[in-house]
Amino acid sequence: MAHLESSAKVRLSRGKFNGINAIANQNGIIAALAMDQRSSLKKAMAQARGGDVSREDLSTFKLHVVQMLTPYATCQKCSVPGRSSDWLSRGLMPLSF
């Protein structure tokens, strides 16, 4: 695979620049944690279980995954219906776009 170099410059507003820096680590790297795969995740869990998967099962699974991976992420996005208090009590921020 060829190494690509770019000398292109991009102009960002101060707000966008600050926003990007807010979710980057000390080296300027964004290590994002995103989990919003309801249908594919539900299918995979149902297949592994050999049975139905409830919304509560999905929420619990996502909560555990995010708890384990958040220390390694600089930002997170995870849609979890109806369980915001569970997340907030653990210092996690569920977001839904």
Biopython code that builds the backbone (N, CA, C, O; Angstrom):
import numpy as np
from Bio.PDB.StructureBuilder import StructureBuilder

atoms = [
    (1, "MET", "N", (0.845, -1.169, 0.000)),
    (1, "MET", "CA", (0.000, 0.000, 0.000)),
    (1, "MET", "C", (0.895, 1.238, 0.000)),
    (1, "MET", "O", (1.844, 1.319, 0.780)),
    (2, "ALA", "N", (0.604, 2.171, -0.844)),
    (2, "ALA", "CA", (1.397, 3.391, -0.968)),
    (2, "ALA", "C", (1.095, 4.344, 0.179)),
    (2, "ALA", "O", (-0.037, 4.438, 0.654)),
    (3, "HIS", "N", (2.127, 5.043, 0.609)),
    (3, "HIS", "CA", (1.972, 6.058, 1.643)),
    (3, "HIS", "C", (1.535, 7.357, 0.983)),
    (3, "HIS", "O", (2.179, 7.827, 0.045)),
    (4, "LEU", "N", (0.466, 7.927, 1.460)),
    (4, "LEU", "CA", (-0.048, 9.164, 0.897)),
    (4, "LEU", "C", (0.362, 10.341, 1.768)),
    (4, "LEU", "O", (0.206, 10.306, 2.988)),
    (5, "GLU", "N", (0.875, 11.360, 1.147)),
    (5, "GLU", "CA", (1.202, 12.582, 1.864)),
    (5, "GLU", "C", (0.339, 13.697, 1.326)),
    (5, "GLU", "O", (0.009, 13.728, 0.141)),
    (6, "SER", "N", (-0.019, 14.602, 2.196)),
    (6, "SER", "CA", (-0.838, 15.719, 1.782)),
    (6, "SER", "C", (-0.288, 16.994, 2.387)),
    (6, "SER", "O", (0.020, 17.059, 3.577)),
    (7, "SER", "N", (-0.175, 17.981, 1.564)),
    (7, "SER", "CA", (0.263, 19.276, 2.069)),
    (7, "SER", "C", (-0.881, 20.279, 2.001)),
    (7, "SER", "O", (-0.671, 21.484, 2.139)),
    (8, "ALA", "N", (-2.091, 19.773, 1.787)),
    (8, "ALA", "CA", (-3.258, 20.652, 1.692)),
    (8, "ALA", "C", (-3.553, 21.258, 3.054)),
    (8, "ALA", "O", (-3.430, 20.595, 4.084)),
    (9, "LYS", "N", (-3.938, 22.506, 3.046)),
    (9, "LYS", "CA", (-4.311, 23.185, 4.282)),
    (9, "LYS", "C", (-5.815, 23.366, 4.302)),
    (9, "LYS", "O", (-6.444, 23.616, 3.274)),
    (10, "VAL", "N", (-6.370, 23.235, 5.478)),
    (10, "VAL", "CA", (-7.801, 23.378, 5.664)),
    (10, "VAL", "C", (-8.042, 24.538, 6.621)),
    (10, "VAL", "O", (-7.365, 24.669, 7.640)),
    (11, "ARG", "N", (-9.007, 25.370, 6.282)),
    (11, "ARG", "CA", (-9.359, 26.490, 7.159)),
    (11, "ARG", "C", (-10.561, 26.076, 8.000)),
    (11, "ARG", "O", (-11.588, 25.645, 7.477)),
    (12, "LEU", "N", (-10.411, 26.217, 9.312)),
    (12, "LEU", "CA", (-11.488, 25.900, 10.248)),
    (12, "LEU", "C", (-11.805, 27.134, 11.079)),
    (12, "LEU", "O", (-10.932, 27.951, 11.370)),
    (13, "SER", "N", (-13.056, 27.247, 11.448)),
    (13, "SER", "CA", (-13.417, 28.323, 12.370)),
    (13, "SER", "C", (-12.812, 27.993, 13.736)),
    (13, "SER", "O", (-12.473, 26.839, 14.001)),
    (14, "ARG", "N", (-12.677, 28.985, 14.588)),
    (14, "ARG", "CA", (-12.141, 28.771, 15.938)),
    (14, "ARG", "C", (-13.012, 27.768, 16.688)),
    (14, "ARG", "O", (-12.490, 26.915, 17.404)),
    (15, "GLY", "N", (-14.341, 27.859, 16.533)),
    (15, "GLY", "CA", (-15.254, 26.941, 17.220)),
    (15, "GLY", "C", (-15.054, 25.500, 16.797)),
    (15, "GLY", "O", (-15.019, 24.608, 17.645)),
    (16, "LYS", "N", (-14.920, 25.251, 15.489)),
    (16, "LYS", "CA", (-14.684, 23.887, 15.002)),
    (16, "LYS", "C", (-13.332, 23.367, 15.476)),
    (16, "LYS", "O", (-13.211, 22.215, 15.891)),
    (17, "PHE", "N", (-12.322, 24.224, 15.410)),
    (17, "PHE", "CA", (-10.986, 23.844, 15.874)),
    (17, "PHE", "C", (-11.031, 23.456, 17.354)),
    (17, "PHE", "O", (-10.472, 22.431, 17.744)),
    (18, "ASN", "N", (-11.688, 24.265, 18.169)),
    (18, "ASN", "CA", (-11.805, 23.972, 19.599)),
    (18, "ASN", "C", (-12.595, 22.694, 19.847)),
    (18, "ASN", "O", (-12.250, 21.904, 20.726)),
    (19, "GLY", "N", (-13.667, 22.491, 19.059)),
    (19, "GLY", "CA", (-14.460, 21.278, 19.200)),
    (19, "GLY", "C", (-13.668, 20.025, 18.882)),
    (19, "GLY", "O", (-13.772, 19.027, 19.595)),
    (20, "ILE", "N", (-12.876, 20.067, 17.817)),
    (20, "ILE", "CA", (-12.037, 18.922, 17.454)),
    (20, "ILE", "C", (-11.003, 18.663, 18.533)),
    (20, "ILE", "O", (-10.770, 17.518, 18.920)),
    (21, "ASN", "N", (-10.387, 19.725, 19.015)),
    (21, "ASN", "CA", (-9.390, 19.556, 20.080)),
    (21, "ASN", "C", (-10.006, 19.014, 21.365)),
    (21, "ASN", "O", (-9.341, 18.302, 22.117)),
    (22, "ALA", "N", (-11.266, 19.344, 21.623)),
    (22, "ALA", "CA", (-11.933, 18.880, 22.840)),
    (22, "ALA", "C", (-12.128, 17.363, 22.855)),
    (22, "ALA", "O", (-12.218, 16.768, 23.928)),
    (23, "ILE", "N", (-12.194, 16.734, 21.690)),
    (23, "ILE", "CA", (-12.402, 15.280, 21.646)),
    (23, "ILE", "C", (-11.141, 14.515, 21.229)),
    (23, "ILE", "O", (-11.192, 13.307, 20.997)),
    (24, "ALA", "N", (-10.020, 15.217, 21.137)),
    (24, "ALA", "CA", (-8.750, 14.584, 20.778)),
    (24, "ALA", "C", (-7.905, 14.370, 22.035)),
    (24, "ALA", "O", (-8.089, 15.043, 23.049)),
    (25, "ASN", "N", (-6.988, 13.428, 21.942)),
    (25, "ASN", "CA", (-6.088, 13.218, 23.071)),
    (25, "ASN", "C", (-4.920, 14.192, 22.998)),
    (25, "ASN", "O", (-4.906, 15.075, 22.140)),
    (26, "GLN", "N", (-3.946, 14.045, 23.879)),
    (26, "GLN", "CA", (-2.828, 14.981, 23.940)),
    (26, "GLN", "C", (-1.954, 14.957, 22.683)),
    (26, "GLN", "O", (-1.166, 15.876, 22.461)),
    (27, "ASN", "N", (-2.087, 13.917, 21.864)),
    (27, "ASN", "CA", (-1.336, 13.830, 20.611)),
    (27, "ASN", "C", (-2.163, 14.282, 19.408)),
    (27, "ASN", "O", (-1.714, 14.159, 18.268)),
    (28, "GLY", "N", (-3.366, 14.802, 19.652)),
    (28, "GLY", "CA", (-4.228, 15.258, 18.569)),
    (28, "GLY", "C", (-4.983, 14.146, 17.870)),
    (28, "GLY", "O", (-5.524, 14.350, 16.783)),
    (29, "ILE", "N", (-5.024, 12.972, 18.481)),
    (29, "ILE", "CA", (-5.689, 11.815, 17.886)),
    (29, "ILE", "C", (-7.087, 11.669, 18.483)),
    (29, "ILE", "O", (-7.260, 11.727, 19.700)),
    (30, "ILE", "N", (-8.079, 11.480, 17.616)),
    (30, "ILE", "CA", (-9.448, 11.241, 18.063)),
    (30, "ILE", "C", (-9.671, 9.735, 18.101)),
    (30, "ILE", "O", (-9.659, 9.074, 17.063)),
    (31, "ALA", "N", (-9.873, 9.201, 19.281)),
    (31, "ALA", "CA", (-10.140, 7.777, 19.470)),
    (31, "ALA", "C", (-11.615, 7.639, 19.821)),
    (31, "ALA", "O", (-11.983, 7.571, 20.994)),
    (32, "ALA", "N", (-12.451, 7.598, 18.795)),
    (32, "ALA", "CA", (-13.901, 7.614, 18.991)),
    (32, "ALA", "C", (-14.452, 6.228, 19.272)),
    (32, "ALA", "O", (-14.031, 5.236, 18.676)),
    (33, "LEU", "N", (-15.391, 6.184, 20.183)),
    (33, "LEU", "CA", (-16.133, 4.970, 20.489)),
    (33, "LEU", "C", (-17.566, 5.213, 20.062)),
    (33, "LEU", "O", (-18.246, 6.071, 20.623)),
    (34, "ALA", "N", (-18.029, 4.462, 19.073)),
    (34, "ALA", "CA", (-19.399, 4.639, 18.570)),
    (34, "ALA", "C", (-20.100, 3.287, 18.536)),
    (34, "ALA", "O", (-19.537, 2.294, 18.075)),
    (35, "MET", "N", (-21.328, 3.262, 19.026)),
    (35, "MET", "CA", (-22.092, 2.022, 19.003)),
    (35, "MET", "C", (-23.554, 2.380, 18.797)),
    (35, "MET", "O", (-24.221, 2.852, 19.718)),
    (36, "ASP", "N", (-24.038, 2.160, 17.616)),
    (36, "ASP", "CA", (-25.438, 2.430, 17.309)),
    (36, "ASP", "C", (-25.885, 1.490, 16.192)),
    (36, "ASP", "O", (-26.378, 1.938, 15.156)),
    (37, "GLN", "N", (-25.715, 0.211, 16.401)),
    (37, "GLN", "CA", (-26.035, -0.802, 15.393)),
    (37, "GLN", "C", (-27.167, -1.685, 15.893)),
    (37, "GLN", "O", (-27.007, -2.898, 16.033)),
    (38, "ARG", "N", (-28.306, -1.069, 16.159)),
    (38, "ARG", "CA", (-29.399, -1.813, 16.772)),
    (38, "ARG", "C", (-29.797, -3.070, 16.009)),
    (38, "ARG", "O", (-29.850, -4.151, 16.594)),
    (39, "SER", "N", (-30.077, -2.950, 14.719)),
    (39, "SER", "CA", (-30.584, -4.126, 14.006)),
    (39, "SER", "C", (-29.503, -5.185, 13.812)),
    (39, "SER", "O", (-29.759, -6.367, 14.042)),
    (40, "SER", "N", (-28.305, -4.790, 13.394)),
    (40, "SER", "CA", (-27.260, -5.796, 13.180)),
    (40, "SER", "C", (-26.770, -6.374, 14.507)),
    (40, "SER", "O", (-26.483, -7.568, 14.591)),
    (41, "LEU", "N", (-26.674, -5.545, 15.534)),
    (41, "LEU", "CA", (-26.272, -6.043, 16.848)),
    (41, "LEU", "C", (-27.330, -6.996, 17.400)),
    (41, "LEU", "O", (-26.998, -8.044, 17.955)),
    (42, "LYS", "N", (-28.580, -6.638, 17.250)),
    (42, "LYS", "CA", (-29.671, -7.494, 17.736)),
    (42, "LYS", "C", (-29.670, -8.845, 17.022)),
    (42, "LYS", "O", (-29.877, -9.880, 17.655)),
    (43, "LYS", "N", (-29.439, -8.842, 15.710)),
    (43, "LYS", "CA", (-29.376, -10.098, 14.954)),
    (43, "LYS", "C", (-28.216, -10.973, 15.433)),
    (43, "LYS", "O", (-28.374, -12.178, 15.629)),
    (44, "ALA", "N", (-27.054, -10.351, 15.619)),
    (44, "ALA", "CA", (-25.876, -11.111, 16.057)),
    (44, "ALA", "C", (-26.088, -11.694, 17.453)),
    (44, "ALA", "O", (-25.733, -12.844, 17.711)),
    (45, "MET", "N", (-26.669, -10.897, 18.352)),
    (45, "MET", "CA", (-26.926, -11.400, 19.707)),
    (45, "MET", "C", (-27.963, -12.516, 19.695)),
    (45, "MET", "O", (-27.816, -13.503, 20.415)),
    (46, "ALA", "N", (-29.012, -12.370, 18.882)),
    (46, "ALA", "CA", (-30.048, -13.399, 18.792)),
    (46, "ALA", "C", (-29.471, -14.698, 18.252)),
    (46, "ALA", "O", (-29.806, -15.783, 18.730)),
    (47, "GLN", "N", (-28.600, -14.581, 17.251)),
    (47, "GLN", "CA", (-27.980, -15.776, 16.677)),
    (47, "GLN", "C", (-27.082, -16.454, 17.705)),
    (47, "GLN", "O", (-27.106, -17.678, 17.835)),
    (48, "ALA", "N", (-26.291, -15.671, 18.438)),
    (48, "ALA", "CA", (-25.393, -16.243, 19.444)),
    (48, "ALA", "C", (-26.168, -16.886, 20.590)),
    (48, "ALA", "O", (-25.749, -17.907, 21.135)),
    (49, "ARG", "N", (-27.287, -16.290, 20.949)),
    (49, "ARG", "CA", (-28.123, -16.794, 22.036)),
    (49, "ARG", "C", (-29.039, -17.924, 21.614)),
    (49, "ARG", "O", (-29.412, -18.775, 22.421)),
    (50, "GLY", "N", (-29.396, -17.921, 20.339)),
    (50, "GLY", "CA", (-30.373, -18.884, 19.870)),
    (50, "GLY", "C", (-31.788, -18.500, 20.284)),
    (50, "GLY", "O", (-32.647, -19.363, 20.465)),
    (51, "GLY", "N", (-32.027, -17.191, 20.432)),
    (51, "GLY", "CA", (-33.354, -16.730, 20.837)),
    (51, "GLY", "C", (-33.479, -15.228, 20.703)),
    (51, "GLY", "O", (-32.581, -14.552, 20.203)),
    (52, "ASP", "N", (-34.617, -14.718, 21.160)),
    (52, "ASP", "CA", (-34.913, -13.295, 21.057)),
    (52, "ASP", "C", (-34.014, -12.445, 21.949)),
    (52, "ASP", "O", (-33.488, -12.910, 22.960)),
    (53, "VAL", "N", (-33.852, -11.181, 21.543)),
    (53, "VAL", "CA", (-33.086, -10.208, 22.298)),
    (53, "VAL", "C", (-33.978, -8.986, 22.513)),
    (53, "VAL", "O", (-34.507, -8.422, 21.556)),
    (54, "SER", "N", (-34.140, -8.587, 23.757)),
    (54, "SER", "CA", (-34.998, -7.451, 24.082)),
    (54, "SER", "C", (-34.210, -6.136, 24.022)),
    (54, "SER", "O", (-32.981, -6.139, 23.942)),
    (55, "ARG", "N", (-34.934, -5.024, 24.061)),
    (55, "ARG", "CA", (-34.282, -3.706, 24.123)),
    (55, "ARG", "C", (-33.427, -3.602, 25.385)),
    (55, "ARG", "O", (-32.351, -3.004, 25.369)),
    (56, "GLU", "N", (-33.910, -4.184, 26.462)),
    (56, "GLU", "CA", (-33.159, -4.191, 27.724)),
    (56, "GLU", "C", (-31.849, -4.960, 27.555)),
    (56, "GLU", "O", (-30.812, -4.531, 28.060)),
    (57, "ASP", "N", (-31.888, -6.088, 26.851)),
    (57, "ASP", "CA", (-30.664, -6.857, 26.581)),
    (57, "ASP", "C", (-29.663, -6.018, 25.795)),
    (57, "ASP", "O", (-28.475, -6.000, 26.116)),
    (58, "LEU", "N", (-30.149, -5.315, 24.753)),
    (58, "LEU", "CA", (-29.273, -4.451, 23.956)),
    (58, "LEU", "C", (-28.669, -3.349, 24.808)),
    (58, "LEU", "O", (-27.470, -3.083, 24.724)),
    (59, "SER", "N", (-29.485, -2.710, 25.621)),
    (59, "SER", "CA", (-29.007, -1.619, 26.470)),
    (59, "SER", "C", (-27.956, -2.113, 27.454)),
    (59, "SER", "O", (-26.935, -1.456, 27.660)),
    (60, "THR", "N", (-28.203, -3.262, 28.057)),
    (60, "THR", "CA", (-27.250, -3.822, 29.016)),
    (60, "THR", "C", (-25.930, -4.158, 28.330)),
    (60, "THR", "O", (-24.860, -3.863, 28.864)),
    (61, "PHE", "N", (-25.998, -4.766, 27.166)),
    (61, "PHE", "CA", (-24.781, -5.096, 26.416)),
    (61, "PHE", "C", (-23.993, -3.834, 26.082)),
    (61, "PHE", "O", (-22.783, -3.776, 26.299)),
    (62, "LYS", "N", (-24.685, -2.817, 25.552)),
    (62, "LYS", "CA", (-24.012, -1.568, 25.186)),
    (62, "LYS", "C", (-23.397, -0.907, 26.414)),
    (62, "LYS", "O", (-22.287, -0.380, 26.343)),
    (63, "LEU", "N", (-24.102, -0.929, 27.525)),
    (63, "LEU", "CA", (-23.581, -0.336, 28.755)),
    (63, "LEU", "C", (-22.264, -0.991, 29.155)),
    (63, "LEU", "O", (-21.303, -0.302, 29.499)),
    (64, "HIS", "N", (-22.219, -2.315, 29.110)),
    (64, "HIS", "CA", (-20.993, -3.037, 29.482)),
    (64, "HIS", "C", (-19.842, -2.742, 28.513)),
    (64, "HIS", "O", (-18.705, -2.538, 28.938)),
    (65, "VAL", "N", (-20.138, -2.720, 27.226)),
    (65, "VAL", "CA", (-19.103, -2.437, 26.226)),
    (65, "VAL", "C", (-18.534, -1.037, 26.432)),
    (65, "VAL", "O", (-17.318, -0.845, 26.445)),
    (66, "VAL", "N", (-19.422, -0.068, 26.592)),
    (66, "VAL", "CA", (-18.965, 1.315, 26.758)),
    (66, "VAL", "C", (-18.186, 1.481, 28.061)),
    (66, "VAL", "O", (-17.188, 2.200, 28.089)),
    (67, "GLN", "N", (-18.623, 0.829, 29.137)),
    (67, "GLN", "CA", (-17.880, 0.898, 30.397)),
    (67, "GLN", "C", (-16.457, 0.369, 30.224)),
    (67, "GLN", "O", (-15.509, 0.936, 30.767)),
    (68, "MET", "N", (-16.314, -0.708, 29.475)),
    (68, "MET", "CA", (-14.996, -1.311, 29.285)),
    (68, "MET", "C", (-14.097, -0.484, 28.368)),
    (68, "MET", "O", (-12.890, -0.406, 28.593)),
    (69, "LEU", "N", (-14.677, 0.133, 27.336)),
    (69, "LEU", "CA", (-13.860, 0.814, 26.331)),
    (69, "LEU", "C", (-13.696, 2.315, 26.539)),
    (69, "LEU", "O", (-12.782, 2.912, 25.970)),
    (70, "THR", "N", (-14.557, 2.940, 27.338)),
    (70, "THR", "CA", (-14.481, 4.385, 27.539)),
    (70, "THR", "C", (-13.107, 4.867, 28.011)),
    (70, "THR", "O", (-12.669, 5.927, 27.565)),
    (71, "PRO", "N", (-12.410, 4.151, 28.882)),
    (71, "PRO", "CA", (-11.092, 4.645, 29.292)),
    (71, "PRO", "C", (-10.094, 4.806, 28.132)),
    (71, "PRO", "O", (-9.105, 5.529, 28.255)),
    (72, "TYR", "N", (-10.358, 4.136, 27.024)),
    (72, "TYR", "CA", (-9.458, 4.196, 25.877)),
    (72, "TYR", "C", (-9.943, 5.158, 24.793)),
    (72, "TYR", "O", (-9.257, 5.360, 23.791)),
    (73, "ALA", "N", (-11.109, 5.746, 24.989)),
    (73, "ALA", "CA", (-11.715, 6.622, 23.981)),
    (73, "ALA", "C", (-11.594, 8.081, 24.394)),
    (73, "ALA", "O", (-11.602, 8.413, 25.580)),
    (74, "THR", "N", (-11.482, 8.947, 23.387)),
    (74, "THR", "CA", (-11.484, 10.379, 23.660)),
    (74, "THR", "C", (-12.879, 10.958, 23.523)),
    (74, "THR", "O", (-13.130, 12.075, 23.975)),
    (75, "CYS", "N", (-13.798, 10.211, 22.904)),
    (75, "CYS", "CA", (-15.197, 10.621, 22.796)),
    (75, "CYS", "C", (-16.022, 9.381, 22.565)),
    (75, "CYS", "O", (-15.500, 8.337, 22.172)),
    (76, "GLN", "N", (-17.326, 9.498, 22.812)),
    (76, "GLN", "CA", (-18.200, 8.345, 22.619)),
    (76, "GLN", "C", (-19.548, 8.787, 22.094)),
    (76, "GLN", "O", (-19.988, 9.912, 22.329)),
    (77, "LYS", "N", (-20.192, 7.886, 21.383)),
    (77, "LYS", "CA", (-21.550, 8.084, 20.891)),
    (77, "LYS", "C", (-22.243, 6.741, 20.967)),
    (77, "LYS", "O", (-21.809, 5.774, 20.341)),
    (78, "CYS", "N", (-23.305, 6.679, 21.722)),
    (78, "CYS", "CA", (-24.032, 5.428, 21.844)),
    (78, "CYS", "C", (-25.499, 5.732, 22.089)),
    (78, "CYS", "O", (-25.839, 6.468, 23.016)),
    (79, "SER", "N", (-26.347, 5.181, 21.283)),
    (79, "SER", "CA", (-27.786, 5.390, 21.431)),
    (79, "SER", "C", (-28.356, 4.294, 22.318)),
    (79, "SER", "O", (-28.306, 3.114, 21.973)),
    (80, "VAL", "N", (-28.895, 4.693, 23.458)),
    (80, "VAL", "CA", (-29.478, 3.735, 24.384)),
    (80, "VAL", "C", (-30.815, 4.280, 24.863)),
    (80, "VAL", "O", (-30.845, 5.162, 25.721)),
    (81, "PRO", "N", (-31.908, 3.778, 24.332)),
    (81, "PRO", "CA", (-33.218, 4.302, 24.706)),
    (81, "PRO", "C", (-33.577, 4.013, 26.154)),
    (81, "PRO", "O", (-33.463, 2.882, 26.625)),
    (82, "GLY", "N", (-34.013, 5.056, 26.851)),
    (82, "GLY", "CA", (-34.610, 4.882, 28.163)),
    (82, "GLY", "C", (-33.697, 4.538, 29.316)),
    (82, "GLY", "O", (-34.198, 4.225, 30.396)),
    (83, "ARG", "N", (-32.390, 4.577, 29.154)),
    (83, "ARG", "CA", (-31.506, 4.175, 30.243)),
    (83, "ARG", "C", (-30.492, 5.259, 30.582)),
    (83, "ARG", "O", (-29.438, 4.955, 31.141)),
    (84, "SER", "N", (-30.782, 6.503, 30.260)),
    (84, "SER", "CA", (-29.821, 7.581, 30.487)),
    (84, "SER", "C", (-29.369, 7.652, 31.934)),
    (84, "SER", "O", (-28.194, 7.918, 32.189)),
    (85, "SER", "N", (-30.253, 7.426, 32.886)),
    (85, "SER", "CA", (-29.867, 7.526, 34.292)),
    (85, "SER", "C", (-28.817, 6.481, 34.645)),
    (85, "SER", "O", (-27.917, 6.759, 35.437)),
    (86, "ASP", "N", (-28.916, 5.266, 34.064)),
    (86, "ASP", "CA", (-27.907, 4.230, 34.304)),
    (86, "ASP", "C", (-26.537, 4.693, 33.837)),
    (86, "ASP", "O", (-25.533, 4.494, 34.520)),
    (87, "TRP", "N", (-26.510, 5.311, 32.667)),
    (87, "TRP", "CA", (-25.257, 5.750, 32.072)),
    (87, "TRP", "C", (-24.675, 6.915, 32.858)),
    (87, "TRP", "O", (-23.489, 6.927, 33.187)),
    (88, "LEU", "N", (-25.519, 7.890, 33.152)),
    (88, "LEU", "CA", (-25.052, 9.083, 33.853)),
    (88, "LEU", "C", (-24.539, 8.755, 35.242)),
    (88, "LEU", "O", (-23.582, 9.377, 35.705)),
    (89, "SER", "N", (-25.153, 7.789, 35.922)),
    (89, "SER", "CA", (-24.706, 7.412, 37.262)),
    (89, "SER", "C", (-23.329, 6.761, 37.235)),
    (89, "SER", "O", (-22.662, 6.679, 38.267)),
    (90, "ARG", "N", (-22.901, 6.299, 36.070)),
    (90, "ARG", "CA", (-21.574, 5.682, 35.916)),
    (90, "ARG", "C", (-20.568, 6.643, 35.281)),
    (90, "ARG", "O", (-19.454, 6.247, 34.938)),
    (91, "GLY", "N", (-20.964, 7.892, 35.130)),
    (91, "GLY", "CA", (-20.064, 8.888, 34.542)),
    (91, "GLY", "C", (-19.949, 8.786, 33.040)),
    (91, "GLY", "O", (-19.005, 9.323, 32.460)),
    (92, "LEU", "N", (-20.897, 8.101, 32.383)),
    (92, "LEU", "CA", (-20.887, 7.964, 30.929)),
    (92, "LEU", "C", (-21.964, 8.849, 30.348)),
    (92, "LEU", "O", (-22.935, 9.176, 31.031)),
    (93, "MET", "N", (-21.807, 9.243, 29.098)),
    (93, "MET", "CA", (-22.755, 10.145, 28.460)),
    (93, "MET", "C", (-23.379, 9.484, 27.248)),
    (93, "MET", "O", (-22.744, 9.425, 26.195)),
    (94, "PRO", "N", (-24.614, 8.978, 27.361)),
    (94, "PRO", "CA", (-25.282, 8.419, 26.173)),
    (94, "PRO", "C", (-25.753, 9.555, 25.271)),
    (94, "PRO", "O", (-26.347, 10.522, 25.748)),
    (95, "LEU", "N", (-25.496, 9.444, 23.997)),
    (95, "LEU", "CA", (-25.923, 10.452, 23.046)),
    (95, "LEU", "C", (-26.735, 9.792, 21.949)),
    (95, "LEU", "O", (-26.521, 8.620, 21.639)),
    (96, "SER", "N", (-27.631, 10.504, 21.379)),
    (96, "SER", "CA", (-28.409, 9.982, 20.276)),
    (96, "SER", "C", (-28.536, 11.083, 19.222)),
    (96, "SER", "O", (-28.995, 12.183, 19.530)),
    (97, "PHE", "N", (-28.138, 10.798, 17.995)),
    (97, "PHE", "CA", (-28.200, 11.776, 16.916)),
    (97, "PHE", "C", (-29.289, 11.403, 15.957)),
    (97, "PHE", "O", (-29.508, 12.103, 14.969)),
]
sb = StructureBuilder()
sb.init_structure("model")
sb.init_model(0)
sb.init_chain("A")
sb.init_seg("    ")
for serial, (resi, resn, name, xyz) in enumerate(atoms, 1):
    if name == "N":
        sb.init_residue(resn, " ", resi, " ")
    sb.init_atom(name, np.array(xyz, "f"), 0.0, 1.0, " ", f" {name:<3s}", serial, name[0])
structure = sb.get_structure()
